[in-house]
Amino acid sequence: MSIERIESGDRMSQAVVHNSIVYLAGQVGAPGQDATAQTTEVLAQVDRLLALAGSDKSKILTAQVWVADMADFAAMNAVWDGWVSKGNAPARWTGEAKLATSDYKVEIIVTAVVG
């Protein structure tokens, strides 16, 4: 059984690969930005981590999207719709949640196939 941990720290890893599946930790944008800017930054981080794991956005299986306020749902979706791999949209769910700090507006967690 092989487990690869990417950008691992004492508390968590940013990604973990096991059995040709990569599990990303929740990605958030820089505090103080609006939902559009945070979503753009989050998706760039997702792209970067997937590449480190040997995957890409066309191989995403599931995406969990958390917004701190559903008023930002349309702004987040506008960025998501321009980013998601056409013809390869993952199963996705979105919910409103109190995030780690009030500065975070969007958090996205993905699971993808490697290889």
C-alpha angles and dihedrals in degrees: 000000000000123000122182118196118200122204091353123186137172093278104033149341122243089224138006125198121203131155092356092305124112119207115198125205116236110287122213134182130237114293117255097035125114122252093265094055093042092050091049091051093045093053091049088054090049090052091049095048093045089052091051088053093048096255140098141205093274087068099051111129101184138008127195112199121193122188122187090218126022086219084079093053095099093046091050091047092050090059094039093051091055092047107040115101107258111243091012103075110157127225101274138185129186129199140169114248142162101252128210092279133008088246091071116085101170135029123180128191121188139185119201144171118257122222 
